[in-house]
Each structure stands twice: as C-alpha cells, then as structure tokens.
Amino acid sequence: MNRVYNFSAGPSQLPEEVLKEAAAEMLDCNGTGQSVMEMSHRSKAYEPIIAECEALVRELMNVPENYKVLFLQGGASTQFAMIPMNLKKKGKAAYVNTGVWSKKAIAEAKKYLDVDVIASSDDKNFCYIPKVEKVTGDYDYVHITLNNTIMGTHWEYLPDTGDIPLVTDASSCILSEPLDVSKFGVIYAGAQKNLAPAGVTLVIIREDLIPETMPVENAPTMLQYKIHAEGGSMYNTPPCYTIYMMGKVLKWIKANGGAEGMAKRNYEKAEYLYNYLDNSDYYHATAEKGSRSIMNVPFLTKETDPDAASAINKKFVAAAAAEGLVNLAGHRLVGGMRASIYNAMDLEGVKKLVAFMDKFAAENK
Ligand SMILES: *Cc1c(COP(=O)(O)O)cnc(C)c1O
C-alpha cells in the first residue's frame, strides 16, 4: 500500500494511527459486536464516545465552564446563518472581510441584520490581514475569519472589541495552536480540515449568548443554539461516526503535545516551507509576512504571462502527484499552487514537497 502526502485544503489528511485504529474497530467497537456506524446514538455504548469527545475539546482548548461545546451539522456554512439569527439583539453586526469565506459569512448575515464591514483587505486580493483598531459601536458582535483557507492568511493578533462578543470562523486552524477561548463569544469550525472527516461542525459558545427566545421569526428548530445546548447535541441524530473520529483525532493531538505540540509541529513545517519560498528565485508566497497562515500556503512561480503560468502550474501539479504529493492545485482566485499543511501533515511531507519544488524549479527555469 502506498499512502500519498495529501495537501488538500479540505477534506484533508487524517493521522494514519487514527485511520488504523478506526479500521481495527470497524466491525466490533469495544466488544459491542457492532461498528460505531450501527450504534444508536442513545445507547450505553455510544454515550461515552460523545462525552469523551466533548471532554477532550474542553481539555485541549481549555474551554471555560461558562461555554457550551456543541456538535452540529450543516458545516461552517450553516453557522454563517446561525450566528446572526441567534446573536441578533440591536440588529447590527461588524464583519472584517478577509476573503471568500468572510464574504459568504457577510452575505448570509445581511439576510438577518445590518452589516458594517469595518475593515477589508480587498484592495490587495486579500493577501494580508487588515489592522483593526479598537472596535466600538452598537454592534451585537464582531466577526472575523481566523484563518483564510483560500488566501493563506491568518490573524496574528485579535482585535480589541471591548464588551462586544468576538465571533470567529476557525474552520481551517482549529487546534493548530493554542487559542484563548475566553476572548471569544463564539468559535465555530467545520471539522474536515483539522479535526475529523466532514460531517460535524464544532461550536464553542458562551452560554449568555444563547438566546431564550429566537430574535428572528420562524427560525427553524435545527438552527437554534438553545435546542442543541439543551439536548446535549442530541436533539436529533448527531453525526455519530464523525464525532467518534473526532474523538480519535483529539486523542492523537493530546498524545502529541496538545495545542502547544501542534503549534510546535505546525510552525516548524510552515517555517521550512516559507523559508524556502522566501529564498527562491523561482517561487514566491502570495501572503504578506505578518499575516501568513501556518495551515495553507499559496505560492506562485515567477511566470507572469497568464497562459504560460497556467501551463506551468498544471505541469507542476501533475508531476507532484506522480511523486505521491497530491492536491497541490491553487485556488482560481489566487492561482499557482497551494499546499495545505494541517495538523496531520508531518515535517517529512513538507520536506518531500520542498525537495520536489526544488527539482521542478531547476528543470523549468
Ligand atoms: C472550508 C471552510 C468553510 C466551509 O466549511 P463547510 O463545512 O464546507 O461549510 C468555511 N470557512 C472556512 C474558513 C473554511 O476553511
């Protein structure tokens, strides 16, 4: 069997140990004679699985007592609507526009309240994180996209929002490094980048932000945080197997040093790659220093003619795949290539990528 190094932006590579364990338990989990896929979510066999997953989220992220940890469905994209529907009070929210996912969150929020875009990096194709001074005003919350998966940028500071709850989409950087949960009102993340296979969305929400009665009319039951909080993420059938997988990934993170361990591993990988890019006369990173993601690294070759660049990018992606380095095509909005190097990617994979890049550069200069 030949496993590839998968640089996909998501769904992405999972730790091999986790996959092996899941495979070993496929037909019989913990002596139950069943696969987790077949278990009732209300059974004695399943209860500890979801309970342990929540306990690990709390432990690894140091989640304060007054926050709920929810396992929801519908992806981060559903949170784009749930946030404004549930957090609306006065009727206005502030958003920072740092690219595609921010824009989608803004578009969805506008259906439920007034949106002020208080800062944007639109002027330079979102290659940096704007400087946001202290946020004041009549806002129900302030929303940022912590890591911009497509643009390869990341917030290296958090804006000071005073008493206004800070809400963040952390889909592509959750548990990649320590995060002070108490600085946020809500943190949400689709699991398929750093936590699990697709199908579950982690939501960490300060309890006082969960409304007793929904501020918007006719809100679907499934889009009310209160329903999920009271039901312990079991109002309806949760994505049982995905939560089980998340529990395994979290155990792997714990065994590898927790959030601090991930940060060490991730900065080492990212620095190795950026260092190569910054010293190359053939490639360059697109994200500005001071705003760079340690998870998603978009880069271009020095070819500036659009047709020639497109041809060389295709050649790069195909040649890399032939060497077991897959899913390196860049997003069309940035062009070039993108290496997503989430938690499960090891330094070895990044070293292999850099060695390949160097060979490709020499052959195509
Ligand atoms: C992948 C991604 C999303 C979309 O998540 P879904 O779970 O597919 O809805 C949203 N925001 C960010 C930052 C992402 O990386």
The ligand as an ORCA input file, in Angstrom:
! r2SCAN-3c Opt
* xyz 0 1
  C     -13.788     25.110      4.493
  C     -14.210     26.383      5.120
  C     -15.561     26.753      5.257
  C     -16.671     25.910      4.704
  O     -16.967     24.899      5.577
  P     -18.174     23.886      5.295
  O     -18.030     22.990      6.487
  O     -17.910     23.232      3.990
  O     -19.423     24.666      5.299
  C     -15.850     27.936      5.901
  N     -14.887     28.726      6.386
  C     -13.585     28.410      6.268
  C     -12.544     29.330      6.831
  C     -13.204     27.244      5.638
  O     -11.907     26.924      5.514
*
